[in-house]
Amino acid sequence: MRRTLTARIFLSLLLTVPVMGLGASAASAKPEPSPGVTASATQYALDARLESALGEHSAGSYLDTQTGELVVAVTDETSAEQVRKAGARAQVVKRSTAQLEAAMAVLEERAKIPGTSWGIDPSTNQVAVEADESVSTQSITVLNTVASGLGDAVRIKRVPGVFAKELAGGDAIWSGGYRCSAAFNVVRNGVRSFLTAGHCTNIGPSWSTSNGGIEVGTRDGSSYPTNDYGIIRYTDNSQPEGTVNLYDGNFQDITSAADAIVGQAIQKSGSTTQLTNGSVTAVNVTVNYSDGPVYGLVRTTACSAGGDSGGAHFSGSTALGIHSGSSGCRGTNGSALHQPVTEALNVYQVAVY
């Protein structure tokens, strides 16, 4: 597609994956290889169809990082045969998604500790819990006690850094002296906007591409905490095409949106760490930030840092998520979290373009 110089400048500032990064290192020129595999449009569609069809017999799905196959976990052999006939690989497990969600409800009730997060890892049929460096020894004891009552349905891992949303100075989108990043351009009935994190849009109504600069958009919706998405309407409705900055002089066109699948490779574009790679490790994640919890997130291993908040998690031309937070930048060992973009698209009744 043809892109004007103005659009190039606009996109280089706006369309970068924002990270709620915590005190991470400076941007890297080249992202590290991701251990994940690429999901196809057929796999996205098959995953969504089977999740709906299997109902209470479903235990989630993931991509086999060795073969690239879509693996669907189910609780009985009849459902497994249904999966095979649909064209995916079946894995019979002992806990359904509903049972794993019940375990997370216990954690929510008895171990809602700032600095912790938990989500479903279908590849192990477990709830994967992470506790950052801010969680005290006493709180870890509480967490371990609660988890022990849930048996092997839960596993706990200590991670370096501190889960947080963090804003910083730099060239991206600004409001009230704070910087974030933008995620994806969207449209509804010819009106153009862009998505970012809700903890960003909560900051102020007017947004620019520099601190104190000319307004480029105004807040049209915001949801944080509980969710973490917001929408900013362009002041100039002719503004730009739906691409993401790859930070090597190129831009990735975004043509569709989907929910991320555990095991798949993703990329994150943000104004601080620029383009980084990672893979999806858990879904339906709860993170307990210091100012409140956010639910239904996706955990990835992408690197992120302060100022990346609100940016884009994507795979090829498919939009996946809006960066919410992280416990730091550790290459392929990170725990960057994104808000599924499909939820924001549905709430605001917009489409990527």
N, C-alpha and C positions, 0 to 999 in steps of 0.2 A: 504494500500500500504506500501511496505517496504521503509524506509527512512534511509539513511546513517547518521552518526553523523555529517559529514560536512554539509549535507543538513539541518539537524535540526538547526545547528548554523546559517546557512545562512538564513533560513526561520524565525527564531526568531528575526533576525535583520531586515530583509527586508519586510516581508509580514505582515505589521501592518497598520491599517487605519490611514493615516495622516490627520491632521486637520490643517486648517489655523487658529487654535485657538487663541483667544486673552486672554492673561494673565489669564489662567484658573488655577484651583487648581491641585495638584499632582494627579497621577494616582490612581484610585480606584480598589481594588482587585476584587470586584464583581459589575457588572453593575446593575443598577436599572431596575425593570420590565418595559417593554414597553407597552403603551396603545394601540399599533397597533395590527393587526391580520396578520397571515401568508398568503401570496399569494401562490397559487398553480401554477404549470406549465400550467395547463389548463386555469387558469385565466389570466396569462401573455399573452398566445396565443390569447385568446378570446378578450382581451382588445386591442391588436394590430390589430386584424382583424376587429373589429367593428370601431375603429378609422378611418381605411382606408375606410371602406364601407360607413360610415355615412357622410363623407365629411363636407360640410358647415352646416349640421344639428347637428353636434356633439358639445357638451359643456364639454367634458372631462369625466373622470370616477374616481371612488374611491371605496375603500372597506368599507363596513358598519362595524364599529368596534364592534357592538353588535352581528351581525349574521354572519359576514365573507363573505357576498354576494358581488359580483361585481356589483356596481351600475353605470349605464351609463346615463349621463345627455344628453338630446336632446331637440330640440326646437319645436317639433311637435309630434302629436299622431301617425302619420304614421311611423315615425322613432322609436317611442317608441315600437310599435308593432314589428318592425324589431329586436329590441334589445331583446324583450321577446322571440321571436321565436329562437333567437340564444342561449338563455339560461342564459341571465343576467337580472337583475332588471332594469327597466327604470324609469327615473325621468324627467318629463317635466319641463323645466326652461325657463326663458324669454331671457337669453343672450347666444349666441353661443360662442364657443372658439374664433372665428374671432372677435366678438364684444369685448370680454375681451382683446384680443390682441390689438385692436384699442385703448382701454382705456390705456393700458400700453404704447402705442406709444405716447399718449399725455403726460404721466408722463416722458417718455424719452426726449421729446422735451422741456417740461416746468418745470420739477422738477428733473433734473438729478443732485442730490445732493450727494456728498461723505458721506457715512454713512447710505445710504438708500438701501433698496432692495424691489422688488415687484415680485409677481408671482401669478399664477392662483390656486385658491382653488375650485375645482369642487364641493365639498360637500356643499358650500354655494353659488356657482355661482357668485363669486366675485374675484377681484384682491386684494390680501392680501399684504399690504405695511407694512414694518418695518422700523423704524428710530432709530438708536443707540444713545448713549450718546454724541457723537461728533457733532450731528446735533443741530445747534443753535436755539434759540427761533425764530429768524427772519426767518431761513430756514424752521422751522416747520410751520410757518405762510404761507409761500409760498406753501409748500406741501399741507396744509389743503385747501388753496384757489383753487389750481388746482384740488384736489380731490373732492371738493364740486361741481365743474362744471361737474363732472362725476356721480353725484348722488350716489345711493346705490350700484353701480357697484364696488366701492372701499371702503375698510376699512383700517384704519391706527392704528398701534400699536407701542408704544415706547418700546424698548428693552434695557436692561442693557448691558454694555460692548461696544466695538467698532468693527465693521466689519473690519477684516484685515486678511491678510495672514501673518503668523509669523513663523520664523525659530528659532531654539534653539539648545543648545548643548545636546548630549546624544548618545546612541547607536542605530543607525539606518543607513541611507545612507547619506553620506557626500560628499560635493564638495566645495572647496574654503573656508573651515572653517564653512560652514553652514550645518545644519542637516534637513533632511526631512524624510518621511516614504515612503515605496513602497506600491503599491496597488496589482496588479495581474500579475502573470506570463502569458505570451502570446507566441505564436509561429506562424511562417509563413515559409512554405517550409523548415521545419526542423531547422530554425534559431530561437533561444530562446531569449526573451527579457522580460522586465517588464515595466508596466505602472506606472507613478506617475504624480504629478501635473506639469503643464507647467510653473508655476512661480518657481518651483524647477529646472526643466531642463534648464531654462534660466540662472541659476547661473553659470554653467560650463560644459565642455564636459566630464570630467572624474569623476567617482563615486566610492566610497569605503564604507566598512562597519564600518570604524572608521576614526576619523579625522587624515588625513595624512597617512592612511593605504594603503594596496595593492589594486590596481584597480580591481573592480569586473565587471564594465561595462562602456560603453561609450554612450553618447547621440546620438540618431539616429533620433530625431525629437522633436520639441517643439512648442507649440502654447499658447501664453499668451501675453496680455489680449485678450478680446473677447471670447476666449475659455480658458480652463485651463487643458490641458493634455500634456503629453510628454512621450517619449519612450526611454528606455535605453537598449542597446544590451549587453548581457552577454559576457564578455571576454572569459569565459570558457563555451562553448556551451552545456556541459554536465550538467550544473547546473539546479537548483532544480525543484522539483515537484510543481504543481499548487495548493498550499494550503495557508490558511491564519492562522496566529497565534492567538489562542484563549487565550493565557496568563494563562492557567491553566495546562500546560503540553500537551495540545492537539492541533491539527490542523484541520481546516475545509477544506475538499477537495472542489475545485471549478470546476464545470463541465459545466456551462452554463452562459449566460449573458442575461439580460432583462432590460427594462425600469421600474423604480419604479412607484408604484401606490399610490396615496394619501390614507392614512389610514392604509397602511401596516406597519408591524414591520420590523425594520432593525437593523443590528449591525454594529458598527464601530470598526476597529482594528487599533490602532496607537501607535507609539513608546513612546508617553508621557502619554496619558490617558489610554493606553492599550485597553481592550475590554469594550465598552459601548453600551447601547441599546437606541433605540429611535423609532420614527415613522415618516412617511412622511406626511408633512403638506401642501406642495405646489409644483407645477411643473412649468416649463417654467419661471424660476426665473431669474431676472436681479439683480445683486449686483453691487453697485457703490463703488469699492475700491478706495483708495486714488490715486493709480497710473493707474486707468482705469477701465472700466466696463467689466463684464463677463456676457454672456447671456446664456439662456437655461439650467440653473442649477436646482437642486432639493433641497428644504428646508426640513430639518429634525429636530427632537428634541434631537439628540444624543449629548452627552457631548464630547468636544474636547478642545485641548490646543496647545500652541506653540510647534512645532516639529512634530505634527501629519500630517502636510501638505503632500498631495500626497498619503495618505493611502486608505484603502479599506472600502467601504460601501457595505454590502452584506446581503443576507437573505438565510440561509441554504447554499446550494451548488451553489446559483445563484449570480453572480457578478452584482452589480447595479451601483456603482459610485466610482469616485476618489475624495477624500476629497479636497475641495477648500478653504473654510474659515468658520469663525464663529464669533459670537459676544461674545463668552465666554462659560464657562462650568456651566450649571445650571440644571444638571440632566435631567429630562424629560421636562424641559422648555427652552431648548436651541434652537439655530437656525443654526445648522451646515449645510453647503451647500456642495453638491457634483456635480461634472461634470458627466453626464451620461456616463457610460463606453461604451455603444454601439456606441456612436459617435466616440470615439477614436479607437475602434476596426475597424470600417468601414474606417476611414481615413487612418489608418496604414495597413489595410488589414491583420489583425492578428486575432487569436482566442484564447480564454482562454483555459488552459489545466490543 
